[in-house]
Amino acid sequence: MPKTFLILGALNIFFCIALGAFGAHGLRNFLSADMLAVYHTGVQYHFYHAFGILVSGLLLLHFPNSRFIRIAAWLMMIGIILFSFSLYALSLTGTRALGMITPFGGVSFLTAWALLAYAIWKNK
């Protein structure tokens, strides 16, 4: 399972860099400043949590039986999909209703970090 999260983390970081470059160079002439900021927020949180998935994979090398670390990593992945991808879609389409999905991703992120802290504390 650590290998799965190490690969997911690395691939997500790859996509963060690609999406960030696309936003900075390909979208700046097509999106308003507000929508570009929304897109950038999606990339920013995508990166934070891609790195979190990578860290979770490394932690699983140290705590291989921790189901809470595995759950936290999956919640980060779910959060990326709900939070970041809803912001990407919102900024590219202008469909404000997509913003209703974003908080669910935020809750997923918060739950993931709390579970990760608990897992590390529990596995003293």
N, C-alpha and C positions, 0 to 999 in steps of 0.2 A: 504493500500500500504506500510506503514512502515514495517509491518510484513514480507512482501515479501522480502524486501531488507535486513532486519535483518537476515532472514533465508538464503538468497543467500550469504550474507557476511560471516556468520558463516560456511556454507558448503564450501565456497571457501577457507576459512582459514584452515579448516580441510584438504582439498585436497592439499593446499600448504605444510602443514606439512608432509603429506604422500608422496607427490612428492619430497619434499626436502630430506626426509630420504631415499627414493628410489634412488635418485641421489647420495647422499653421500655414501650410503652403497652398493647399488646394481649395480650402473653403473660405479663406479670408476675404476674397472678392465676391463671394456669393451669399454669405450670411451676414446678418446685422451684427453689431458689436454685442448686443444682448444674447443672441443665439450662439455666437461664437464662444461667449463666456459659459453658456450652458454646456456646450460641447466640451469645452476645456475641463469643466467640473467632472464630466463623465470620464474623461481620460485620466484625470488626477486620481479619482477614487478607484478607477479600474487598476491603476498602477499600485496604489497602496495595498489593495487586496490581492493582486497578483503576487506581490512580494510576500504578503501574509500567507498565501497558499504555499509558496516556496519555503518559507520559514516553517510552516506546519509539516511539510515533508521532511525537513531536516530534524525537527523535533521528534518525529516518529522514528527516526533512526536511533534516538536516545531513549524514547518511551514507546517501543513498538506495540504494546498492548493497549494504548490509550484510545478508547473509542471516542472520548471527548475531543481529542485533537482531530480525529478523522471527521467527526461531525462539524467541528469548527471550520475545517478546510472546505467541506462541501457547502456550508452556509456562506462562506466567502464567495464561492463560485456562483451560488444562487444569487447572492447580493450583486455580483458583477452583472449578471444577466438582467436582474430587475432594476437595479439602480443605474448603472452606466449605460446599458443599452436602451433604456427608456429615455435617458437624456440625449443619447445620440439620435434616436428616432425623433424626439421632440424638436431638437435643433434643426434637423434636416427637413422635417415635414411641416413644422410650425403647428402641429396638432397638440394643443395644450392639454387635452384630455389624457395624453400619455403621461403627464406629470403626476397623475393619480397612482401610477404604478411605483414611482420612485421611492416613496416612503417605505414600502414593503421591503425594498432592497436595503434601505437604511437600517431597518429593524433587523434584517438578516445580518448585516455587518456588525451591528452592536452585539447581537446575540453571539456571533462567532467569536468576537474578541473576549467577551465575558467567559465563554466556554473554554477558550484557549488559556486564559489566566487561571480558571478553575482547574483545568487539566494539569497545568504545570504545578500549581499549589498542591494538588492531590497526590501527585507523583514525586513528592519530596525526595 
